[in-house]
Amino acid sequence: MSKIQLIATSAFGIESVVGRELKWLGYSDQFIENGKVTFAGDEEAICRTNLWLRTADRVLLKMGEFKAVTFEELFEKTKALPWYEWIPEDAEFPVDGKSVDSQLASVPDCQAIVKKAIVESMKKKYKRDWFEETGPLYRIEVSLLKDMATLTIDTSGVGLHKRGYRKLAGNAPLKETLACAMLLISRWKDSRVLLDPFCGSGTIPIEAALIAKNIAPGLNRSFAAEDWGIIPKELWSRAREEAKDAIRHDIELNIQGSDIDEGAMSLARYHAVKAGVDKFIHLQRRDVAEISSRQKYGFIICNPPYGERLGKNSEIDKLYRLMGNVFKKFDTWSFYVITSHPEFERLFGRKADKKRKLYNGRILCNYYQFFGPPPPKKI
């Protein structure tokens, strides 16, 4: 198979986590930038990365990159790319666009020019003047950043955070991709207890169970590139069989999720069943003040309410003070908390050992990390 350039896009702040995942999959030839990781692969890499990446938003096929400061330059350089190698003559190929700090600032004009250039390129290959676009979807994007144009085709379709289990969502849902990033940053191990006292519709506990059981997050969904004739069906079949064989069946987990909202807990139970991990997660309605554990060492990883999302600021302040007092009971545990509240550490009563800027949707947050002592090594 020929080497191709692919791009795994992500939320700002977790690019290195995506890069780490790609290395686990065997794709170490990579370049990390804001919001994306460009890596080398082949057709099979499209299948495997869509199935396995837990923290990426999408996998894009990179068609080309060049400087463009005029519409003529954008047209000619787009037309010169080998679109016919990927796009069949019956394909549906809409063009999306974005432009940041570039002379070509009109996104609609850029989209129209790229569309026209691709049509002209395909006319030469297929010897026809009109394309009905009744076939499989090849969604194209022209992205302009500081006059550099990047042309891509989306291989994923629906965003990769859509695992297929979360049909319903409560207030202020946490994206599955961000939940996974929080878990992977924490270096939680499945041999340790995990507790989320603000689990809402269950995203963190469910994603933790999927990680521990080594269940590929995309195993129960489809992708746009599955309809592309150029990628043999056997590659998708082989990638899915590989994923099924990799599932860990002989594993015991201690993952707990709780929330004060019974409606949210009903959603969490429903989602856990849909994800196939309900037997590995203990979910119950419980106030954060009531959390407890007999385990000596463990992790609390959570996404508590913050003023910009839920509740009033005075209530949030009280909650964070309560968290500080309750978490003191877990003096040998590690805590990981994401919030946008600028005074979290003061209210919580402890300075974090480490902070990391992450985006929850469009909200800039800090991921506060409090490290507990490691458990004694077994002799």
C-alpha positions as CSV (number, residue, x, y, z in Angstrom):
1,M,0.0,0.0,0.0
2,S,1.1,3.5,-0.7
3,K,2.1,5.9,2.0
4,I,-0.4,8.7,2.6
5,Q,-0.6,11.7,4.9
6,L,-3.4,11.7,7.4
7,I,-4.4,14.3,10.0
8,A,-6.0,13.4,13.4
9,T,-7.8,16.6,14.6
10,S,-8.4,17.3,18.3
11,A,-9.5,19.8,20.8
12,F,-6.8,22.3,21.9
13,G,-4.6,21.0,24.7
14,I,-4.8,17.2,24.0
15,E,-2.8,17.0,20.8
16,S,0.0,15.2,22.6
17,V,-2.4,12.6,23.9
18,V,-3.6,12.0,20.4
19,G,0.0,11.6,19.3
20,R,0.6,9.1,22.1
21,E,-2.4,7.1,20.9
22,L,-1.1,7.1,17.4
23,K,2.3,5.8,18.6
24,W,0.5,2.9,20.5
25,L,-1.1,2.0,17.1
26,G,2.3,2.0,15.4
27,Y,2.2,5.4,13.7
28,S,5.2,7.2,15.1
29,D,6.0,9.3,11.9
30,Q,4.0,12.3,13.1
31,F,4.1,16.1,13.5
32,I,2.1,17.8,16.3
33,E,0.5,21.2,15.8
34,N,-2.3,23.2,17.5
35,G,-5.5,21.2,17.1
36,K,-4.0,18.4,15.0
37,V,-1.5,15.6,14.5
38,T,-0.3,14.9,11.0
39,F,1.0,11.4,10.5
40,A,2.1,8.9,7.8
41,G,0.1,5.8,7.1
42,D,-1.6,3.8,4.5
43,E,-5.2,2.8,3.6
44,E,-5.4,0.4,6.5
45,A,-4.4,3.3,8.8
46,I,-7.6,5.0,7.9
47,C,-9.6,2.0,9.2
48,R,-7.5,1.4,12.3
49,T,-7.3,5.0,13.5
50,N,-11.0,5.6,13.0
51,L,-11.8,2.5,15.0
52,W,-9.2,3.1,17.8
53,L,-8.5,6.8,18.5
54,R,-10.2,7.7,21.7
55,T,-9.3,11.4,21.9
56,A,-9.2,12.6,18.3
57,D,-12.2,14.4,16.7
58,R,-11.7,13.2,13.1
59,V,-9.3,11.5,10.8
60,L,-8.7,13.5,7.6
61,L,-6.9,12.5,4.4
62,K,-4.4,15.3,3.5
63,M,-4.6,16.0,-0.2
64,G,-2.1,18.9,-0.3
65,E,-0.8,22.0,1.4
66,F,0.5,25.2,-0.3
67,K,0.7,28.9,0.0
68,A,-2.2,30.8,-1.6
69,V,-2.6,34.6,-1.4
70,T,-4.8,35.0,-4.6
71,F,-7.9,33.1,-5.8
72,E,-6.1,32.2,-9.0
73,E,-3.3,30.6,-6.9
74,L,-5.8,28.7,-4.8
75,F,-7.6,27.5,-8.0
76,E,-4.6,26.4,-9.9
77,K,-2.8,24.6,-7.0
78,T,-6.1,22.9,-6.0
79,K,-6.7,21.7,-9.5
80,A,-3.2,20.2,-9.7
81,L,-3.8,17.8,-6.9
82,P,-4.7,14.2,-7.7
83,W,-8.3,14.2,-6.7
84,Y,-9.2,11.5,-9.2
85,E,-7.0,9.0,-7.2
86,W,-9.6,9.1,-4.4
87,I,-12.8,10.6,-5.7
88,P,-14.9,8.5,-8.1
89,E,-17.0,10.1,-10.8
90,D,-20.3,9.6,-9.0
91,A,-19.1,10.9,-5.6
92,E,-20.8,13.6,-3.6
93,F,-18.1,16.1,-2.7
94,P,-19.3,19.2,-0.8
95,V,-16.6,21.7,0.3
96,D,-16.4,23.3,3.7
97,G,-13.9,26.0,4.6
98,K,-12.3,28.2,7.2
99,S,-9.8,31.0,7.1
100,V,-7.7,32.5,9.9
101,D,-5.2,35.4,9.5
102,S,-5.1,34.9,5.7
103,Q,-5.5,37.3,2.7
104,L,-8.2,35.0,1.3
105,A,-10.6,35.8,4.1
106,S,-13.9,35.1,2.3
107,V,-14.7,31.5,3.2
108,P,-17.7,31.1,0.7
109,D,-15.5,32.3,-2.2
110,C,-12.7,29.9,-1.2
111,Q,-15.2,27.0,-1.0
112,A,-16.6,27.8,-4.4
113,I,-13.1,28.1,-6.0
114,V,-12.0,24.8,-4.5
115,K,-15.1,23.1,-5.7
116,K,-14.7,24.5,-9.2
117,A,-11.0,23.5,-9.3
118,I,-11.8,19.9,-8.2
119,V,-14.5,19.7,-10.9
120,E,-12.1,20.9,-13.6
121,S,-9.5,18.3,-12.4
122,M,-12.1,15.5,-12.5
123,K,-13.3,16.6,-16.0
124,K,-9.9,15.7,-17.4
125,K,-9.9,12.3,-15.8
126,Y,-13.5,11.2,-16.4
127,K,-14.0,13.0,-19.8
128,R,-17.4,14.5,-18.8
129,D,-18.7,17.9,-18.1
130,W,-21.2,17.2,-15.4
131,F,-21.1,15.2,-12.1
132,E,-24.4,14.2,-10.6
133,E,-22.9,13.5,-7.1
134,T,-25.3,10.6,-6.2
135,G,-22.6,8.3,-4.8
136,P,-20.6,8.0,-1.5
137,L,-19.7,11.1,0.5
138,Y,-16.3,12.7,0.3
139,R,-16.5,15.8,2.4
140,I,-13.7,18.2,1.5
141,E,-12.3,21.1,3.6
142,V,-10.1,24.0,2.6
143,S,-8.4,25.4,5.7
144,L,-6.5,28.6,5.4
145,L,-4.1,29.6,8.2
146,K,-1.7,32.5,7.7
147,D,-2.0,32.1,3.9
148,M,-1.2,28.4,3.9
149,A,-4.0,26.3,2.4
150,T,-4.5,22.7,3.5
151,L,-6.9,20.6,1.5
152,T,-8.4,17.5,3.2
153,I,-11.1,14.8,2.8
154,D,-12.9,13.7,5.9
155,T,-12.7,9.9,6.4
156,S,-14.7,9.8,9.6
157,G,-18.1,11.3,8.8
158,V,-19.8,11.8,12.2
159,G,-17.3,13.0,14.7
160,L,-15.3,10.3,16.5
161,H,-16.7,11.3,19.9
162,K,-19.9,9.7,18.7
163,R,-19.3,6.1,19.9
164,G,-22.9,5.0,19.4
165,Y,-23.9,4.5,23.1
166,R,-24.9,8.0,24.1
167,K,-28.3,8.5,22.5
168,L,-29.4,10.9,25.2
169,A,-27.5,13.6,27.1
170,G,-28.2,15.5,30.3
171,N,-27.2,19.1,31.1
172,A,-23.7,20.2,30.1
173,P,-22.5,16.8,28.8
174,L,-18.8,16.0,28.7
175,K,-17.6,14.9,25.3
176,E,-16.3,11.3,25.2
177,T,-13.0,12.4,23.6
178,L,-12.3,14.9,26.4
179,A,-13.3,12.3,29.1
180,C,-10.8,9.9,27.5
181,A,-8.1,12.6,27.4
182,M,-8.7,13.2,31.2
183,L,-8.3,9.5,31.9
184,L,-5.2,9.1,29.8
185,I,-3.5,12.2,31.2
186,S,-4.1,10.9,34.7
187,R,-2.3,7.6,33.9
188,W,-5.1,5.7,35.8
189,K,-4.5,2.0,35.8
190,D,-7.3,-0.5,35.8
191,S,-5.9,-2.2,38.9
192,R,-6.9,0.9,40.9
193,V,-10.4,2.0,41.9
194,L,-11.8,4.9,40.0
195,L,-14.5,7.2,41.4
196,D,-16.4,10.0,39.6
197,P,-18.7,11.7,42.1
198,F,-20.2,14.0,39.4
199,C,-20.7,11.4,36.7
200,G,-23.8,12.9,35.1
201,S,-24.8,10.7,32.1
202,G,-21.8,8.4,32.8
203,T,-19.2,9.4,30.3
204,I,-16.0,9.2,32.4
205,P,-16.9,5.8,34.0
206,I,-18.0,4.3,30.7
207,E,-14.9,5.5,28.8
208,A,-12.7,4.2,31.6
209,A,-14.3,0.8,31.3
210,L,-13.9,0.8,27.5
211,I,-10.2,1.7,28.0
212,A,-9.7,-1.0,30.6
213,K,-11.4,-3.7,28.6
214,N,-9.5,-2.5,25.5
215,I,-12.7,-2.0,23.5
216,A,-12.1,0.1,20.4
217,P,-14.4,3.2,20.7
218,G,-15.5,3.0,17.1
219,L,-16.3,-0.7,17.0
220,N,-20.1,-0.2,17.0
221,R,-20.4,2.6,14.5
222,S,-19.7,3.3,10.8
223,F,-17.4,5.8,9.0
224,A,-17.6,7.8,5.8
225,A,-14.6,6.0,4.3
226,E,-16.3,2.6,4.6
227,D,-18.2,3.5,1.5
228,W,-15.1,4.5,-0.5
229,G,-14.4,2.0,-3.2
230,I,-10.7,2.6,-3.1
231,I,-10.4,1.1,0.4
232,P,-10.9,-2.6,0.1
233,K,-13.7,-4.0,2.3
234,E,-11.4,-6.6,3.7
235,L,-9.2,-3.9,5.3
236,W,-12.2,-2.7,7.3
237,S,-13.1,-6.3,8.1
238,R,-9.6,-7.1,9.2
239,A,-9.4,-4.0,11.4
240,R,-12.7,-4.8,13.1
241,E,-11.6,-8.4,13.7
242,E,-8.4,-7.2,15.2
243,A,-10.4,-4.9,17.5
244,K,-12.7,-7.7,18.5
245,D,-9.8,-10.0,19.3
246,A,-8.1,-7.4,21.4
247,I,-11.0,-7.1,23.9
248,R,-10.0,-8.1,27.4
249,H,-12.7,-10.5,28.8
250,D,-10.9,-11.8,31.9
251,I,-10.7,-8.5,33.9
252,E,-12.1,-7.2,37.2
253,L,-12.7,-3.5,37.5
254,N,-13.7,-1.2,40.4
255,I,-15.2,1.8,38.6
256,Q,-17.8,3.8,40.4
257,G,-20.0,6.7,39.3
258,S,-22.4,8.8,41.3
259,D,-24.4,12.0,41.0
260,I,-27.0,13.7,43.1
261,D,-29.4,13.9,40.1
262,E,-31.4,10.7,39.7
263,G,-32.4,11.7,36.1
264,A,-28.7,11.8,35.2
265,M,-28.1,8.4,36.9
266,S,-30.9,6.9,34.8
267,L,-29.1,8.1,31.7
268,A,-25.8,6.8,33.0
269,R,-27.3,3.3,33.5
270,Y,-28.9,3.4,30.1
271,H,-25.6,4.4,28.4
272,A,-23.6,1.8,30.3
273,V,-25.9,-0.9,28.9
274,K,-25.7,0.5,25.4
275,A,-21.9,0.6,25.7
276,G,-21.8,-3.0,26.9
277,V,-20.0,-2.2,30.2
278,D,-22.8,-2.0,32.7
279,K,-21.4,-5.1,34.5
280,F,-18.1,-3.4,35.1
281,I,-19.4,-0.1,36.6
282,H,-21.2,0.6,39.8
283,L,-23.6,3.5,39.5
284,Q,-25.7,5.0,42.2
285,R,-27.4,8.3,43.2
286,R,-25.3,9.9,45.9
287,D,-24.3,13.4,47.0
288,V,-20.6,14.2,46.9
289,A,-20.7,14.6,50.7
290,E,-21.5,10.9,51.0
291,I,-18.8,9.3,48.8
292,S,-16.5,6.8,50.5
293,S,-14.3,3.8,49.8
294,R,-12.6,1.1,51.7
295,Q,-9.8,1.1,49.1
296,K,-6.5,2.6,50.3
297,Y,-5.3,3.9,46.9
298,G,-7.5,5.1,44.1
299,F,-8.3,7.9,41.6
300,I,-11.1,10.5,41.7
301,I,-11.5,11.9,38.2
302,C,-14.4,14.3,37.7
303,N,-16.1,17.2,35.9
304,P,-18.0,19.1,38.6
305,P,-20.4,21.9,37.8
306,Y,-18.9,25.3,37.1
307,G,-20.6,28.6,37.0
308,E,-20.5,29.0,33.2
309,R,-22.3,25.7,32.8
310,L,-24.6,25.0,35.7
311,G,-25.8,26.6,38.9
312,K,-25.0,29.9,40.5
313,N,-21.5,31.0,41.5
314,S,-22.2,31.1,45.2
315,E,-23.5,27.5,45.0
316,I,-20.4,26.5,43.1
317,D,-18.1,28.1,45.7
318,K,-19.8,26.1,48.4
319,L,-19.5,23.0,46.4
320,Y,-15.8,23.4,45.8
321,R,-15.2,24.0,49.5
322,L,-17.2,20.9,50.3
323,M,-15.1,18.9,47.8
324,G,-12.0,20.0,49.5
325,N,-13.3,18.8,52.9
326,V,-14.6,15.5,51.5
327,F,-11.6,14.7,49.4
328,K,-9.3,15.0,52.5
329,K,-10.7,11.7,53.6
330,F,-9.0,10.1,50.6
331,D,-5.5,11.2,51.7
332,T,-3.7,8.5,49.7
333,W,-5.7,9.0,46.5
334,S,-5.0,11.1,43.4
335,F,-7.6,13.7,42.3
336,Y,-8.1,15.1,38.8
337,V,-10.7,17.9,38.4
338,I,-11.6,19.9,35.3
339,T,-13.2,23.3,35.8
340,S,-13.2,26.8,34.4
341,H,-13.5,28.4,37.8
342,P,-10.4,30.7,38.3
343,E,-10.5,30.3,42.2
344,F,-10.9,26.5,42.3
345,E,-7.6,25.9,44.2
346,R,-8.4,28.5,46.8
347,L,-11.8,27.1,47.4
348,F,-10.7,23.5,47.3
349,G,-8.0,24.4,49.9
350,R,-5.0,22.9,48.1
351,K,-2.6,23.9,45.3
352,A,-2.6,21.4,42.4
353,D,0.6,19.5,41.8
354,K,0.1,20.2,38.1
355,K,-2.3,22.1,35.8
356,R,-3.2,21.7,32.2
357,K,-5.3,24.0,30.0
358,L,-8.1,22.1,28.2
359,Y,-11.2,23.1,26.4
360,N,-14.6,21.7,27.4
361,G,-16.4,22.7,24.2
362,R,-15.6,26.4,23.8
363,I,-15.0,26.9,27.5
364,L,-11.3,27.2,28.5
365,C,-10.7,25.1,31.6
366,N,-7.9,24.0,33.8
367,Y,-7.3,20.3,34.5
368,Y,-6.1,20.3,38.1
369,Q,-4.0,17.3,39.1
370,F,-3.3,16.3,42.7
371,F,-1.0,13.4,43.0
372,G,-1.3,10.8,45.8
373,P,1.5,8.6,47.0
374,P,2.1,5.4,45.0
375,P,0.9,2.1,46.5
376,P,3.7,-0.1,48.0
377,K,5.3,-2.4,45.5
378,K,4.4,-6.0,45.7
379,I,7.3,-8.3,46.6
